[in-house]
């Protein structure tokens, strides 16, 4: 059974940092492109960042470029999302996802976590 478990969310003030982690079980991290998505109340789920299987090439949504960094440690079977200079508009549930191709389209990801809440106060 495949499970992706996110952790690291919380309540912070604007300008602070958080690091989210995603630890899959039942799959080998190195075999998948890993992505982070988020969903704010009343809004659709949106792409945040992704990282390729080997080589770790990353791609970001314009809204987080320069503030967020996605990384992976295949040896630890963990993917991270370092979030700096957080803004109130970053408030959302953040989801980790695993898929076969490097894409920003959520439907192309096969496995999803249950999400972790990030709340940024002004």
C-alpha positions in Angstrom: 0.0 0.0 0.0 1.4 3.4 -1.0 1.3 6.2 1.4 2.7 9.7 1.2 2.8 11.5 4.6 3.4 15.2 4.8 4.7 17.0 7.9 6.1 20.3 8.9 3.0 22.6 8.5 2.0 25.1 11.1 1.0 28.6 12.0 3.6 31.3 11.3 3.8 35.0 10.9 4.4 36.7 7.5 8.1 36.6 6.6 8.8 33.4 8.5 10.0 30.1 7.1 8.8 26.5 7.2 10.1 23.3 5.8 7.6 20.6 4.8 8.7 17.0 4.4 7.1 14.2 2.5 8.0 10.6 3.3 6.5 8.0 0.9 6.1 4.4 1.9 5.3 1.6 -0.5 7.2 3.3 -3.3 10.8 4.1 -4.0 11.2 7.9 -4.2 13.9 7.8 -6.8 11.5 6.2 -9.3 9.1 9.2 -9.3 8.8 12.8 -10.1 7.7 14.5 -6.9 5.5 17.5 -6.7 4.0 19.9 -4.2 0.5 21.3 -4.7 -1.6 23.5 -2.4 -5.3 24.3 -2.0 -6.6 27.3 -0.2 -10.2 27.5 1.1 -12.6 28.1 -1.8 -9.9 27.7 -4.4 -8.8 24.9 -6.7 -5.7 22.9 -6.0 -2.7 24.5 -7.6 0.8 23.5 -8.6 3.6 24.8 -6.4 6.8 22.9 -7.3 8.2 19.7 -8.8 11.5 17.9 -8.9 12.7 15.3 -11.4 13.7 11.8 -10.4 17.4 12.0 -11.1 19.4 15.1 -11.3 16.9 17.0 -9.2 15.8 19.6 -11.8 13.1 21.7 -10.2 10.4 23.9 -11.5 8.2 26.4 -9.6 5.0 28.3 -9.9 5.6 32.0 -10.5 3.9 32.8 -7.2 6.6 31.0 -5.2 9.7 31.3 -7.4 12.6 32.7 -5.4 11.0 32.0 -2.1 10.4 28.2 -2.1 12.9 25.4 -2.7 12.0 21.8 -3.5 14.6 19.2 -2.8 14.9 15.4 -2.5 17.0 13.0 -0.6 16.6 9.7 -2.3 18.7 7.9 0.3 16.3 9.0 3.0 13.3 8.6 0.7 12.1 12.1 1.5 11.2 15.2 -0.4 11.2 18.7 1.1 9.7 22.0 0.4 11.6 24.9 2.1 9.3 27.9 2.3 10.9 31.3 3.0 9.5 34.8 3.2 6.0 33.3 3.7 3.0 35.5 2.8 -0.6 35.3 4.0 -1.5 34.3 0.5 0.6 31.1 1.0 -2.0 29.9 3.5 -3.3 26.5 2.2 -3.2 22.8 2.7 -0.1 21.6 1.1 0.0 18.2 -0.7 2.8 16.0 -1.7 2.4 13.9 -4.9 4.3 11.3 -6.9 4.1 10.7 -10.6 5.8 9.3 -13.6 6.4 12.5 -15.6 7.5 16.0 -14.9 4.4 18.1 -15.1 2.4 20.8 -13.3 -0.8 19.0 -14.0 -2.2 17.4 -10.9 -4.1 14.6 -12.8 -0.8 13.2 -14.0 0.3 12.4 -10.5 -0.6 8.9 -9.3 -0.1 9.1 -5.5 -1.1 11.8 -3.0 -0.7 12.6 0.6 -3.4 13.8 2.9 -1.9 17.3 3.2 -0.5 19.5 5.9 -1.9 22.9 6.8 0.2 26.0 6.5 -1.3 29.2 7.9 0.5 32.5 7.5 -0.8 35.4 9.6 -0.2 39.0 8.6 
